[in-house]
Amino acid sequence: MALNVIQTNAYEITPVLTINAQTGTTYTFALSDSVNTLVTASNASAIAVTIPTNSTVPMPVGSVLNIVQTGAGQITVSGAAGVTVTSTGATAATPKTRAQYGVLSLIETSENNWLALGDIA
């Protein structure tokens, strides 16, 4: 997995985001999504996104997953069995984007525990 890093002289600048465009109605985050990536989800229908367990996809604690709803279909994020997601949303364990162009960031606060932040319904 290559990182998009810009370097000038002796200073390294924050990496540029990689865009992972998804157009289906389901998606499971991959390890590469936790490294300077924005997942875009574009579909007219609802989109179910899953955070896998650490034993399946070993993301380090502190990883950040970013996803944006670019289509009309609302994104719902849930954890695989054994993964806990918390948020301020109406359905705290399965947060949803509020509207098109709504963004969610998911932060792994401890192994298999994720906090959802952003434009949550």
C-alpha positions as CSV (number, residue, x, y, z in Angstrom):
1,M,0.0,0.0,0.0
2,A,1.5,3.3,-1.1
3,L,1.0,6.5,0.8
4,N,0.5,9.7,-1.1
5,V,3.1,11.9,0.6
6,I,4.3,15.3,-0.5
7,Q,7.8,16.2,0.5
8,T,9.6,19.5,0.1
9,N,13.2,20.1,1.3
10,A,13.4,18.6,4.7
11,Y,9.7,19.0,5.6
12,E,7.1,16.4,5.1
13,I,3.6,17.6,4.5
14,T,0.4,15.8,5.6
15,P,-0.4,13.1,3.1
16,V,-3.0,13.7,0.5
17,L,-6.3,11.7,0.9
18,T,-6.9,8.7,-1.3
19,I,-10.5,8.5,-2.6
20,N,-12.1,5.0,-2.4
21,A,-15.3,5.4,-4.5
22,Q,-18.0,2.9,-3.6
23,T,-21.2,2.6,-5.7
24,G,-22.9,-0.5,-4.2
25,T,-25.4,-0.9,-1.4
26,T,-23.0,-2.7,1.0
27,Y,-19.4,-2.1,1.9
28,T,-17.0,-3.5,4.6
29,F,-14.1,-1.2,5.5
30,A,-10.6,-2.5,4.6
31,L,-7.3,-1.8,6.3
32,S,-6.3,0.6,3.5
33,D,-9.3,2.8,4.4
34,S,-7.6,3.6,7.7
35,V,-4.6,5.3,6.0
36,N,-5.4,8.8,4.7
37,T,-8.5,7.7,2.8
38,L,-12.0,9.1,2.2
39,V,-14.6,6.5,1.2
40,T,-17.3,8.0,-1.0
41,A,-20.6,6.1,-1.1
42,S,-22.9,6.9,-4.0
43,N,-26.1,5.0,-4.6
44,A,-29.7,5.9,-4.9
45,S,-30.6,3.2,-2.3
46,A,-29.6,2.9,1.3
47,I,-26.0,1.8,1.9
48,A,-25.0,-0.6,4.8
49,V,-21.3,-0.2,5.8
50,T,-19.7,-2.6,8.2
51,I,-16.7,-2.1,10.5
52,P,-14.9,-5.5,10.7
53,T,-13.4,-7.1,13.8
54,N,-9.8,-6.5,14.7
55,S,-9.1,-10.2,14.3
56,T,-10.4,-10.0,10.7
57,V,-8.9,-6.6,9.7
58,P,-6.2,-5.5,12.3
59,M,-6.6,-1.7,12.3
60,P,-4.5,-0.1,15.1
61,V,-6.2,1.7,17.9
62,G,-6.4,5.3,16.9
63,S,-7.3,4.5,13.3
64,V,-9.8,6.9,11.6
65,L,-12.2,5.8,8.9
66,N,-13.9,8.6,6.9
67,I,-17.0,8.2,4.7
68,V,-19.2,10.6,2.9
69,Q,-22.7,10.0,1.4
70,T,-22.4,11.4,-2.2
71,G,-25.6,9.8,-3.5
72,A,-29.2,9.9,-2.3
73,G,-28.9,6.6,-0.4
74,Q,-28.4,7.1,3.4
75,I,-25.4,5.4,4.9
76,T,-25.8,3.2,8.0
77,V,-22.7,2.1,9.8
78,S,-22.6,-0.9,12.0
79,G,-20.0,-3.2,13.6
80,A,-19.5,-6.8,12.8
81,A,-20.3,-9.2,15.6
82,G,-18.0,-8.2,18.5
83,V,-17.5,-4.6,17.3
84,T,-19.1,-1.8,19.3
85,V,-20.0,1.5,17.7
86,T,-21.2,4.5,19.7
87,S,-22.6,7.8,18.6
88,T,-25.0,10.6,19.4
89,G,-27.3,9.4,16.7
90,A,-30.9,8.4,17.2
91,T,-29.7,4.8,16.8
92,A,-26.4,5.1,18.7
93,A,-25.0,1.7,17.8
94,T,-25.8,2.1,14.1
95,P,-25.3,5.8,13.2
96,K,-26.6,7.1,9.8
97,T,-25.6,10.0,7.7
98,R,-28.2,12.8,8.0
99,A,-28.3,13.9,4.3
100,Q,-26.5,13.8,1.0
101,Y,-22.9,15.0,1.5
102,G,-23.0,14.2,5.2
103,V,-19.6,12.9,6.5
104,L,-18.9,10.4,9.2
105,S,-15.6,9.8,10.9
106,L,-15.1,6.7,12.9
107,I,-12.3,6.5,15.4
108,E,-11.1,3.2,17.0
109,T,-10.8,4.2,20.7
110,S,-9.8,0.7,21.8
111,E,-9.7,-2.7,20.1
112,N,-13.2,-3.3,18.5
113,N,-14.6,-0.1,20.0
114,W,-15.4,2.8,17.6
115,L,-16.7,6.3,18.1
116,A,-18.8,7.8,15.3
117,L,-18.6,11.6,14.8
118,G,-20.0,13.9,12.1
119,D,-23.3,14.7,10.4
120,I,-25.3,12.0,12.1
121,A,-29.1,11.5,11.9
